[in-house]
Amino acid sequence: MNPSHWILIGLWIVYYALHSVFASSSVKEFFTKSMGKYFRYYRLFYSLFALITLIGLLTFQYSFDSPILIKSALIKYFPVLFLVLPGIAIMLISGKKYFMLLSGIRSIFTPVAPAELKLDGIHRFVRHPLYAGTLLVVFGLFFVYPTLSNLIAAALLIIYVLVGITFEEKKLKKEFGESYENYIAKVPMLIPKLRHEKRVIKTKNK
């Protein structure tokens, strides 16, 4: 690896670390006290910051030459069909439901509503569909453009997702208690079950 790849690793680690810090309860509590009534715009400001830094990071990632790890023209088509397109579909379904809330745009028009546990729609199949869709897209793009830089981004993403989910679910258990624990027991984290449990209907003998 050349020095640019090591810099890329460091930048992705810093990016994910900042994402985790600003999403933590203690930091949010600090800004709640310091920002007062303007805390309703916290998520919007953070979303803009995350977007701008992500664009800068990706610009750097593709600004230097990176070795190609897989040299095969055929491998480019299957990931698009089986990883990238399904991933985009999952992200769109999840994004449609949460874009206004997660981006903070809704705070411009109305005060932030209390947290609500969403268990319908795509959340009936996986607990973290947005993460699942993102992983599919990123790993699919790696096979389309199998460079070392893209492998670094994909590998660090899966580490971040697994660590992030651990802390996020710990927070959700604390917030929603037994309801979320029951949800964890029934619904998988990222990969949906191939088979649904069959309901056994008991009939009385006449």
C-alpha positions as CSV (number, residue, x, y, z in Angstrom):
1,M,0.0,0.0,0.0
2,N,1.2,3.5,-0.8
3,P,0.9,6.3,1.8
4,S,-2.4,7.5,0.3
5,H,-4.0,4.2,1.3
6,W,-2.9,4.6,4.9
7,I,-4.2,8.2,4.9
8,L,-7.5,6.9,3.5
9,I,-7.8,4.3,6.3
10,G,-7.2,7.1,8.9
11,L,-9.8,9.4,7.3
12,W,-12.4,6.7,7.3
13,I,-11.7,5.8,10.9
14,V,-12.0,9.5,11.9
15,Y,-15.2,9.9,9.9
16,Y,-16.9,6.9,11.5
17,A,-15.6,7.9,15.0
18,L,-17.1,11.4,14.6
19,H,-20.4,9.9,13.4
20,S,-20.5,7.7,16.5
21,V,-19.6,10.6,18.9
22,F,-22.2,12.9,17.5
23,A,-24.8,10.2,17.7
24,S,-24.1,9.3,21.3
25,S,-26.5,10.1,24.1
26,S,-24.0,12.0,26.2
27,V,-23.1,14.4,23.3
28,K,-26.8,14.9,22.4
29,E,-27.5,15.7,26.1
30,F,-24.7,18.2,26.1
31,F,-26.0,20.0,23.0
32,T,-29.6,19.8,24.3
33,K,-28.5,21.9,27.3
34,S,-26.2,24.2,25.3
35,M,-28.5,24.8,22.3
36,G,-31.8,25.1,24.1
37,K,-34.7,25.5,21.7
38,Y,-32.4,25.3,18.8
39,F,-31.5,21.7,19.5
40,R,-34.4,20.7,17.1
41,Y,-31.9,21.7,14.3
42,Y,-29.1,19.5,15.7
43,R,-29.7,16.5,13.4
44,L,-30.1,18.8,10.3
45,F,-26.7,20.5,11.0
46,Y,-25.1,17.2,11.7
47,S,-26.5,15.6,8.5
48,L,-25.1,18.5,6.4
49,F,-21.7,18.1,8.1
50,A,-21.7,14.4,7.5
51,L,-22.7,14.8,3.9
52,I,-20.0,17.5,3.2
53,T,-17.2,15.5,4.9
54,L,-18.3,12.3,3.1
55,I,-18.1,14.0,-0.3
56,G,-14.6,15.3,0.6
57,L,-13.6,11.8,1.7
58,L,-14.8,10.1,-1.4
59,T,-13.2,12.8,-3.6
60,F,-9.9,11.9,-1.9
61,Q,-10.5,8.2,-2.2
62,Y,-10.8,8.5,-6.0
63,S,-8.1,11.1,-6.5
64,F,-5.2,8.7,-6.5
65,D,-4.3,5.4,-8.4
66,S,-5.2,2.3,-6.5
67,P,-4.3,-1.3,-7.6
68,I,-7.0,-3.5,-9.1
69,L,-7.3,-6.7,-7.1
70,I,-9.6,-8.7,-9.3
71,K,-9.1,-8.7,-13.1
72,S,-12.3,-10.1,-14.6
73,A,-14.8,-8.4,-16.9
74,L,-17.5,-11.0,-16.1
75,I,-17.6,-10.3,-12.4
76,K,-18.8,-6.8,-12.9
77,Y,-22.3,-7.7,-14.0
78,F,-23.5,-10.1,-11.3
79,P,-22.8,-7.8,-8.4
80,V,-24.9,-5.1,-10.0
81,L,-27.8,-7.4,-10.4
82,F,-27.6,-9.2,-7.0
83,L,-25.9,-6.7,-4.7
84,V,-26.1,-3.1,-6.0
85,L,-29.6,-3.0,-7.3
86,P,-31.2,-4.8,-4.4
87,G,-29.2,-2.7,-2.0
88,I,-30.4,0.5,-3.6
89,A,-34.0,-0.7,-3.5
90,I,-33.7,-1.5,0.3
91,M,-32.1,1.9,0.9
92,L,-34.8,3.7,-1.0
93,I,-37.5,1.9,0.9
94,S,-35.8,2.7,4.2
95,G,-35.0,6.2,3.1
96,K,-38.5,7.0,2.1
97,K,-39.7,6.2,5.6
98,Y,-37.0,8.0,7.5
99,F,-35.5,10.6,5.3
100,M,-37.4,13.5,6.9
101,L,-36.5,12.3,10.4
102,L,-32.9,11.2,10.0
103,S,-31.8,14.1,7.9
104,G,-33.4,16.6,10.3
105,I,-35.3,18.4,7.5
106,R,-38.6,17.9,9.4
107,S,-37.2,20.0,12.3
108,I,-37.5,23.1,10.0
109,F,-41.3,22.7,9.8
110,T,-42.3,21.1,13.1
111,P,-40.7,20.3,16.5
112,V,-39.0,17.0,16.8
113,A,-41.4,14.3,17.8
114,P,-40.7,11.8,20.6
115,A,-38.8,8.7,19.7
116,E,-41.1,5.9,18.4
117,L,-40.3,2.3,17.9
118,K,-41.0,1.3,14.2
119,L,-41.7,-2.4,13.7
120,D,-43.7,-2.4,10.5
121,G,-42.8,-2.5,6.8
122,I,-39.4,-3.7,5.9
123,H,-38.5,-3.8,9.7
124,R,-40.5,-7.0,9.9
125,F,-37.7,-8.8,8.0
126,V,-34.5,-7.2,9.3
127,R,-33.9,-4.8,12.3
128,H,-31.5,-2.6,10.4
129,P,-32.5,-2.4,6.7
130,L,-30.7,0.8,5.9
131,Y,-27.4,-0.7,7.1
132,A,-28.1,-3.9,5.1
133,G,-28.8,-2.0,1.9
134,T,-25.7,0.2,2.4
135,L,-23.5,-2.9,2.8
136,L,-25.0,-4.5,-0.3
137,V,-24.3,-1.4,-2.4
138,V,-20.8,-0.8,-1.1
139,F,-19.6,-4.5,-1.5
140,G,-21.3,-4.6,-4.9
141,L,-19.4,-1.5,-6.1
142,F,-16.2,-3.1,-4.8
143,F,-16.7,-6.0,-7.2
144,V,-17.6,-3.6,-10.0
145,Y,-14.5,-1.5,-9.3
146,P,-12.3,-4.0,-7.3
147,T,-9.6,-1.6,-6.3
148,L,-7.7,-1.6,-3.0
149,S,-9.3,1.7,-2.0
150,N,-12.8,0.3,-2.4
151,L,-11.9,-2.8,-0.4
152,I,-10.6,-0.5,2.4
153,A,-13.8,1.4,2.4
154,A,-16.0,-1.7,2.3
155,A,-14.0,-3.5,5.1
156,L,-14.1,-0.5,7.4
157,L,-17.8,0.0,6.7
158,I,-18.7,-3.5,7.9
159,I,-16.6,-3.0,11.1
160,Y,-18.3,0.3,11.7
161,V,-21.8,-1.2,11.1
162,L,-21.3,-4.1,13.4
163,V,-19.9,-2.0,16.2
164,G,-22.5,0.7,15.6
165,I,-25.3,-1.7,15.8
166,T,-24.1,-3.1,19.1
167,F,-24.2,0.4,20.7
168,E,-27.4,1.4,18.9
169,E,-29.3,-1.6,20.1
170,K,-28.0,-1.2,23.6
171,K,-29.5,2.3,23.5
172,L,-32.7,1.1,22.1
173,K,-33.0,-1.6,24.7
174,K,-32.6,1.1,27.4
175,E,-35.2,3.3,25.7
176,F,-37.9,0.7,24.7
177,G,-37.1,-2.1,27.2
178,E,-38.9,-5.4,26.7
179,S,-40.5,-4.4,23.5
180,Y,-37.2,-4.1,21.7
181,E,-35.8,-7.2,23.3
182,N,-38.8,-9.2,22.0
183,Y,-38.2,-7.7,18.6
184,I,-34.5,-8.8,18.6
185,A,-35.6,-12.3,19.5
186,K,-37.9,-12.5,16.5
187,V,-36.2,-10.5,13.7
188,P,-32.7,-10.9,12.4
189,M,-30.2,-8.1,12.4
190,L,-29.1,-7.7,8.8
191,I,-29.9,-10.9,6.8
192,P,-33.6,-11.9,6.5
193,K,-34.7,-15.4,7.3
194,L,-35.1,-17.5,4.1
195,R,-38.0,-19.4,5.7
196,H,-40.8,-18.0,7.8
197,E,-42.0,-20.0,10.7
198,K,-45.2,-21.9,9.8
199,R,-48.2,-21.4,12.0
200,V,-49.6,-24.6,13.3
201,I,-53.4,-24.5,13.3
202,K,-54.9,-26.9,15.8
203,T,-58.3,-28.4,15.0
204,K,-60.6,-30.2,17.4
205,N,-61.6,-33.7,16.5
206,K,-65.3,-34.1,16.0
